Structures are given as C-alpha cells and as structure tokens.
C-alpha cells in the first residue's frame, strides 16, 4: 500500500501548484528527452495535464503520477519563492 500513499502525496503536492508555470523534462525512451515549459492546468485522480504553448499551437499533454514516481518525468515548478522540484522518490 505504500506506493498508493506516495502517489497520493505527489497528487497532493501538484494540487497546490495548479495554474503555475512548470518546467517539464520527459524521458521518451531511446535517448529521447523532451524539455518543455508549460502551465499545470489540472489534476485528476490518476493523471495531471500540462498546457504547452508552442510557436504555432497550444498543446495539452498528460502524464501519470507514477511517471513522476519512477522519474520518467521531472517537474520543476516556477514559483514566486523560487523553483520547487516535485520529486517522486522520498
């Protein structure tokens, strides 16, 4: 049951930063790493959604909290107090 508790803690951490700018670094496999800046738009029970404003379009990408736990996705929240890293391994 420990993993469920950790996933709930990650969701709770992200809930407080909805609407804030975040820096996202996602490992897509085979040495493909995507780095983007976006806004944490919404959190759901199993996923969170990030709105990414690119040059010509606006995209929404979603990731699960287990992606953060396994460090497939790294999140850094750009907050008025500075940058806050959301980490899965506690």
N, C-alpha and C positions, 0 to 999 in steps of 0.2 A: 504493500500500500504506500510505501514511501515515494515511488515515482509519481503517483497521483497527487500527493501532497505538494511535491516540488513543482509540478505543472500548474497547480492551483496558485502557488506563490508567484510563479512567473506571470500568470494572467493578472493577478492582483497588482503586481508591480507595473505592468503595462497599462492597466486601467487608469492609473493616476496620471499617465502621460498622453492620453488621447488628445489629439489636436496639436501636439508638439512636433517640431521638426526632428527627424531622426536620420542617422546615417546607417545604412544597411549594407552589410557585406555578406553575400551568399555564395557558398561553395556549390557549384553546379556539377561537379564531377569532372574527371579527366583534366585536371589542372585549369578548369574554367572558374574563375572567381568574378562575380559581378558586384560592383560597388555603386550604390545609388544614394541620393538624398531625397527624402520624401517626407510626408506627414503621416503620422499614425492616425488613421481615420476611424477605425472601430475595432473593438474586441468582441469576439464571440466565445461561446464555451470551449471550442476546440481550435479555433484559428484566430489570427488577427490580420487586419487589412491595412496596407500601406498605399497611399496615393503618391505616385511618382510623376512629377511634371517634367517631361522631356521637351526637346526643342519644338517638335511639331505636334505633339499629342500629350494627353494625360492618360496614364495607365494606373490600374489598380492591381496589386499583387497580394497574394495571401500566403501565409506560412503558418505552420502549426507551432504550438508551444514546445513540442518535442524537438523541433528543428533548433530552437534556442538551447534546449537542454543538451542536445548532442553537439552543439556548437557548429552545426551546418550553417546556421545564420547567426551573425554577430550584430547586435544592435547597440548604437550609442545615441542617447537622447541629448539633443542640443537644448539645454535648459538655461534659464536666466542666471542660475547659480554656477553654470559651467556645463561640462559634458559629464553625463552619467552613463556608465556601461551597464547594460542589462545582461547578466551572466547566468548561465544555466547551472554550472557546477558550483555548488555551495559548500 
